[in-house]
Amino acid sequence: MAMNFRPGIFDRRTDHRGTSDFTLEQALAPWQVLISDTRGATAIEYGLLAGLIAVGLAGGLGALADLVNLLFDLIGDETAGVTNSMAHP
């Protein structure tokens, strides 16, 4: 069974003199299509914004967790004397 291949944009055909009919415009055509395509730009921008917000939240919540731990340590130190005096009158 013979396979028929469709010629693609990067196929190189030469004539009997060895010159190519493959032009620079043909080589750059797929890249020009990709550069001019903006269909997914908004989704990518929203994804980048969400990632930046997540990094900011992670850093901010890490600092907040340290402050909350310090606050509970201070409260625990202050109430330790009260609970010990109530346990041993």
Protein Blocks (a to p, Z undefined) as FASTA:
>chain_A
ZZdddddfkbccddfkopafbdfklmmmmmmmmmmpcklmmmmmmmmmmmmmmmmmmmmm
mmmmmmmmmmmmmmmmmmmmmmmmmmmZZ
